[in-house]
Amino acid sequence: MVSHYLGLDCSSKGVHGVILDELANLCFFDKWISPLPDFEARFPVFLKSFYDELGIIKERYPTLRVAIEAPIFIQNPKTTMQIAAVVYTARFICFLHGLECVPIQNKSWKKYVLERGNASKTDIFLYANIMWGDSFKEQDHADAACIALWGRFNYLGEDI
């Protein structure tokens, strides 16, 4: 049975996810967000949506493996705390669905995928749209795809 790899990129606004197969082919991508302007109001809305859809995703991809970008620390402590809350809640949601969710530091997945831990957003976006044929319009989906690619390597131990 073919394994699939879900990469998750979290922000204070939502969760972006991309699924790749064992050959790193793009299988699925989506985002779970809320239009509500206040974090306290949107946080449970987009994470409930992620919880609900992850169950459906797991049925479609029963051998799913998950990698998630670890919380990043930015100058604004409030935003740092919000991102951490989203990341750890997303990990817990994976646990509730019986999925291991491996955290990866952004410098580590960037070093694996782009061979530079300090790769810029532009570098990531260009790489992802070359690798997966202009599939992504949003930076967060490009990041999630690269996280999924790292997850594939982490589980299989082999490069593409």
PAMI-908734 format. One record per residue (C-alpha): residue number from 1; residue in one letter; x, y, z. Coordinates in nm, 2 decimals. Last residue first. Layout:
PAMI-908734
k: NUM | r: a | X: X | Y: Y | Z: Z
...
END
This chain:
PAMI-908734
k: 160 | r: i | X: 1.35 | Y: 1.19 | Z: -0.44
k: 159 | r: d | X: 1.56 | Y: 1.14 | Z: -0.13
k: 158 | r: e | X: 1.55 | Y: 0.84 | Z: 0.10
k: 157 | r: g | X: 1.50 | Y: 0.78 | Z: 0.47
k: 156 | r: l | X: 1.14 | Y: 0.67 | Z: 0.41
k: 155 | r: y | X: 0.97 | Y: 0.83 | Z: 0.71
k: 154 | r: n | X: 1.19 | Y: 1.15 | Z: 0.74
k: 153 | r: f | X: 1.23 | Y: 1.18 | Z: 0.36
k: 152 | r: r | X: 0.85 | Y: 1.17 | Z: 0.31
k: 151 | r: g | X: 0.82 | Y: 1.42 | Z: 0.60
k: 150 | r: w | X: 1.07 | Y: 1.65 | Z: 0.43
k: 149 | r: l | X: 0.85 | Y: 1.64 | Z: 0.11
k: 148 | r: a | X: 0.55 | Y: 1.71 | Z: 0.33
k: 147 | r: i | X: 0.72 | Y: 2.02 | Z: 0.48
k: 146 | r: c | X: 0.80 | Y: 2.13 | Z: 0.12
k: 145 | r: a | X: 0.44 | Y: 2.10 | Z: 0.03
k: 144 | r: a | X: 0.33 | Y: 2.29 | Z: 0.34
k: 143 | r: d | X: 0.57 | Y: 2.57 | Z: 0.26
k: 142 | r: a | X: 0.43 | Y: 2.60 | Z: -0.10
k: 141 | r: h | X: 0.08 | Y: 2.59 | Z: 0.05
k: 140 | r: d | X: 0.17 | Y: 2.87 | Z: 0.29
k: 139 | r: q | X: 0.31 | Y: 3.08 | Z: 0.01
k: 138 | r: e | X: -0.03 | Y: 3.08 | Z: -0.17
k: 137 | r: k | X: -0.10 | Y: 3.04 | Z: -0.55
k: 136 | r: f | X: 0.03 | Y: 2.69 | Z: -0.56
k: 135 | r: s | X: 0.01 | Y: 2.43 | Z: -0.84
k: 134 | r: d | X: 0.26 | Y: 2.60 | Z: -1.07
k: 133 | r: g | X: 0.40 | Y: 2.27 | Z: -1.18
k: 132 | r: w | X: 0.48 | Y: 2.07 | Z: -0.86
k: 131 | r: m | X: 0.86 | Y: 2.09 | Z: -0.85
k: 130 | r: i | X: 0.88 | Y: 2.43 | Z: -1.03
k: 129 | r: n | X: 0.60 | Y: 2.58 | Z: -0.83
k: 128 | r: a | X: 0.75 | Y: 2.45 | Z: -0.51
k: 127 | r: y | X: 1.10 | Y: 2.58 | Z: -0.59
k: 126 | r: l | X: 0.97 | Y: 2.92 | Z: -0.68
k: 125 | r: f | X: 0.76 | Y: 2.95 | Z: -0.36
k: 124 | r: i | X: 1.05 | Y: 2.83 | Z: -0.15
k: 123 | r: d | X: 1.30 | Y: 3.07 | Z: -0.30
k: 122 | r: t | X: 1.05 | Y: 3.36 | Z: -0.27
k: 121 | r: k | X: 0.99 | Y: 3.28 | Z: 0.10
k: 120 | r: s | X: 1.37 | Y: 3.30 | Z: 0.15
k: 119 | r: a | X: 1.60 | Y: 3.01 | Z: 0.21
k: 118 | r: n | X: 1.79 | Y: 3.04 | Z: 0.55
k: 117 | r: g | X: 1.83 | Y: 2.67 | Z: 0.61
k: 116 | r: r | X: 1.98 | Y: 2.63 | Z: 0.26
k: 115 | r: e | X: 1.99 | Y: 2.30 | Z: 0.07
k: 114 | r: l | X: 1.65 | Y: 2.38 | Z: -0.07
k: 113 | r: v | X: 1.46 | Y: 2.07 | Z: 0.05
k: 112 | r: y | X: 1.68 | Y: 1.95 | Z: 0.33
k: 111 | r: k | X: 1.80 | Y: 2.29 | Z: 0.45
k: 110 | r: k | X: 1.45 | Y: 2.43 | Z: 0.43
k: 109 | r: w | X: 1.32 | Y: 2.14 | Z: 0.63
k: 108 | r: s | X: 1.58 | Y: 2.20 | Z: 0.90
k: 107 | r: k | X: 1.55 | Y: 2.58 | Z: 0.91
k: 106 | r: n | X: 1.17 | Y: 2.55 | Z: 0.95
k: 105 | r: q | X: 1.20 | Y: 2.33 | Z: 1.26
k: 104 | r: i | X: 1.02 | Y: 2.00 | Z: 1.22
k: 103 | r: p | X: 0.74 | Y: 1.85 | Z: 1.43
k: 102 | r: v | X: 0.63 | Y: 1.49 | Z: 1.36
k: 101 | r: c | X: 0.26 | Y: 1.42 | Z: 1.38
k: 100 | r: e | X: 0.17 | Y: 1.06 | Z: 1.45
k: 99 | r: l | X: -0.19 | Y: 1.00 | Z: 1.34
k: 98 | r: g | X: -0.46 | Y: 0.82 | Z: 1.55
k: 97 | r: h | X: -0.73 | Y: 1.08 | Z: 1.47
k: 96 | r: l | X: -0.71 | Y: 1.23 | Z: 1.82
k: 95 | r: f | X: -0.33 | Y: 1.25 | Z: 1.78
k: 94 | r: c | X: -0.37 | Y: 1.45 | Z: 1.46
k: 93 | r: i | X: -0.60 | Y: 1.68 | Z: 1.65
k: 92 | r: f | X: -0.34 | Y: 1.71 | Z: 1.92
k: 91 | r: r | X: -0.08 | Y: 1.81 | Z: 1.66
k: 90 | r: a | X: -0.32 | Y: 2.07 | Z: 1.52
k: 89 | r: t | X: -0.37 | Y: 2.20 | Z: 1.87
k: 88 | r: y | X: 0.00 | Y: 2.22 | Z: 1.92
k: 87 | r: v | X: 0.06 | Y: 2.42 | Z: 1.60
k: 86 | r: v | X: -0.24 | Y: 2.65 | Z: 1.65
k: 85 | r: a | X: -0.14 | Y: 2.74 | Z: 2.00
k: 84 | r: a | X: 0.22 | Y: 2.79 | Z: 1.90
k: 83 | r: i | X: 0.11 | Y: 3.03 | Z: 1.62
k: 82 | r: q | X: -0.10 | Y: 3.23 | Z: 1.87
k: 81 | r: m | X: 0.18 | Y: 3.25 | Z: 2.12
k: 80 | r: t | X: 0.42 | Y: 3.38 | Z: 1.86
k: 79 | r: t | X: 0.16 | Y: 3.63 | Z: 1.75
k: 78 | r: k | X: 0.13 | Y: 3.77 | Z: 2.10
k: 77 | r: p | X: 0.51 | Y: 3.77 | Z: 2.14
k: 76 | r: n | X: 0.56 | Y: 4.00 | Z: 1.83
k: 75 | r: q | X: 0.92 | Y: 3.96 | Z: 1.74
k: 74 | r: i | X: 0.89 | Y: 3.62 | Z: 1.59
k: 73 | r: f | X: 0.94 | Y: 3.27 | Z: 1.72
k: 72 | r: i | X: 0.84 | Y: 2.99 | Z: 1.50
k: 71 | r: p | X: 0.63 | Y: 2.70 | Z: 1.61
k: 70 | r: a | X: 0.73 | Y: 2.36 | Z: 1.47
k: 69 | r: e | X: 0.64 | Y: 2.30 | Z: 1.10
k: 68 | r: i | X: 0.42 | Y: 1.99 | Z: 1.09
k: 67 | r: a | X: 0.49 | Y: 1.64 | Z: 0.95
k: 66 | r: v | X: 0.21 | Y: 1.39 | Z: 0.91
k: 65 | r: r | X: 0.21 | Y: 1.03 | Z: 0.78
k: 64 | r: l | X: -0.11 | Y: 0.90 | Z: 0.61
k: 63 | r: t | X: -0.14 | Y: 0.53 | Z: 0.54
k: 62 | r: p | X: -0.52 | Y: 0.54 | Z: 0.53
k: 61 | r: y | X: -0.54 | Y: 0.82 | Z: 0.27
k: 60 | r: r | X: -0.91 | Y: 0.85 | Z: 0.18
k: 59 | r: e | X: -1.02 | Y: 0.76 | Z: 0.53
k: 58 | r: k | X: -0.75 | Y: 0.98 | Z: 0.69
k: 57 | r: i | X: -0.87 | Y: 1.27 | Z: 0.47
k: 56 | r: i | X: -1.23 | Y: 1.23 | Z: 0.59
k: 55 | r: g | X: -1.11 | Y: 1.24 | Z: 0.95
k: 54 | r: l | X: -0.88 | Y: 1.53 | Z: 0.88
k: 53 | r: e | X: -1.18 | Y: 1.72 | Z: 0.74
k: 52 | r: d | X: -1.36 | Y: 1.74 | Z: 1.08
k: 51 | r: y | X: -1.06 | Y: 1.83 | Z: 1.28
k: 50 | r: f | X: -0.95 | Y: 2.09 | Z: 1.03
k: 49 | r: s | X: -1.29 | Y: 2.25 | Z: 1.04
k: 48 | r: k | X: -1.29 | Y: 2.24 | Z: 1.42
k: 47 | r: l | X: -0.94 | Y: 2.41 | Z: 1.40
k: 46 | r: f | X: -1.08 | Y: 2.68 | Z: 1.17
k: 45 | r: v | X: -1.37 | Y: 2.77 | Z: 1.40
k: 44 | r: p | X: -1.19 | Y: 2.73 | Z: 1.73
k: 43 | r: f | X: -0.92 | Y: 2.98 | Z: 1.64
k: 42 | r: r | X: -1.15 | Y: 3.23 | Z: 1.46
k: 41 | r: a | X: -1.30 | Y: 3.39 | Z: 1.76
k: 40 | r: e | X: -0.99 | Y: 3.42 | Z: 1.98
k: 39 | r: f | X: -0.79 | Y: 3.53 | Z: 1.68
k: 38 | r: d | X: -1.02 | Y: 3.82 | Z: 1.60
k: 37 | r: p | X: -1.09 | Y: 3.91 | Z: 1.23
k: 36 | r: l | X: -1.33 | Y: 3.62 | Z: 1.15
k: 35 | r: p | X: -1.27 | Y: 3.50 | Z: 0.80
k: 34 | r: s | X: -1.18 | Y: 3.15 | Z: 0.92
k: 33 | r: i | X: -0.92 | Y: 2.92 | Z: 0.78
k: 32 | r: w | X: -0.86 | Y: 2.56 | Z: 0.70
k: 31 | r: k | X: -0.65 | Y: 2.52 | Z: 0.39
k: 30 | r: d | X: -0.64 | Y: 2.26 | Z: 0.12
k: 29 | r: f | X: -0.40 | Y: 2.05 | Z: -0.08
k: 28 | r: f | X: -0.42 | Y: 1.70 | Z: -0.24
k: 27 | r: c | X: -0.23 | Y: 1.44 | Z: -0.43
k: 26 | r: l | X: 0.09 | Y: 1.62 | Z: -0.54
k: 25 | r: n | X: 0.35 | Y: 1.36 | Z: -0.65
k: 24 | r: a | X: 0.64 | Y: 1.31 | Z: -0.42
k: 23 | r: l | X: 0.70 | Y: 0.95 | Z: -0.54
k: 22 | r: e | X: 0.58 | Y: 0.82 | Z: -0.21
k: 21 | r: d | X: 0.26 | Y: 1.03 | Z: -0.24
k: 20 | r: l | X: 0.23 | Y: 1.40 | Z: -0.14
k: 19 | r: i | X: -0.04 | Y: 1.56 | Z: 0.07
k: 18 | r: v | X: -0.05 | Y: 1.94 | Z: 0.13
k: 17 | r: g | X: -0.19 | Y: 2.13 | Z: 0.43
k: 16 | r: h | X: -0.25 | Y: 2.49 | Z: 0.52
k: 15 | r: v | X: -0.37 | Y: 2.57 | Z: 0.87
k: 14 | r: g | X: -0.52 | Y: 2.90 | Z: 0.99
k: 13 | r: k | X: -0.49 | Y: 3.27 | Z: 1.06
k: 12 | r: s | X: -0.24 | Y: 3.26 | Z: 1.35
k: 11 | r: s | X: -0.02 | Y: 3.05 | Z: 1.12
k: 10 | r: c | X: 0.03 | Y: 2.68 | Z: 1.06
k: 9 | r: d | X: 0.20 | Y: 2.49 | Z: 0.78
k: 8 | r: l | X: 0.11 | Y: 2.12 | Z: 0.77
k: 7 | r: g | X: 0.28 | Y: 1.86 | Z: 0.54
k: 6 | r: l | X: 0.08 | Y: 1.54 | Z: 0.48
k: 5 | r: y | X: 0.27 | Y: 1.24 | Z: 0.35
k: 4 | r: h | X: 0.11 | Y: 0.95 | Z: 0.18
k: 3 | r: s | X: 0.20 | Y: 0.58 | Z: 0.19
k: 2 | r: v | X: 0.13 | Y: 0.34 | Z: -0.10
k: 1 | r: m | X: 0.00 | Y: 0.00 | Z: 0.00
END
